[in-house]
């Protein structure tokens, strides 16, 4: 259509829209929240969380960087809070994990440092 632009949008955190705009990461690592802000830790649902803005190269690169740096943290947090996970070929509750595995996941999950 005439006048339409092919503008891709990205969702950023409401908490810091003006200084370091931070893209929200889509994840299931937190109970009841699908979006997470790696800058301040804000967690929000897919229904109304964050602000949609034009996706710039800078925001796209920032999102890519945060996803890479937070991957282990989000995986550990997911495993600690999920209903079930596959462990050694068997579906189990996180409570059923061996204590040393849970401790390792807790250590990884507590290692993320927020800027705010």
QUIZI-V582875 format. One record per pair of residues at least 24 apart in sequence whose C-alpha atoms are under 6 Angstrom apart, sorted by the first residue. I is the first residue (numbers start at 1). J is the second residue. Records with the same first field share a line. If there is no record, write none. Layout:
BEGIN
I: J + J
END
This chain:
BEGIN
8: 55
9: 52 + 53 + 54 + 55
10: 52 + 53 + 55
11: 50 + 51 + 52
12: 50 + 51
13: 50
14: 50
23: 63
29: 74 + 77 + 78
39: 114 + 115
40: 114 + 116
73: 108 + 109
76: 105 + 109
77: 109
END
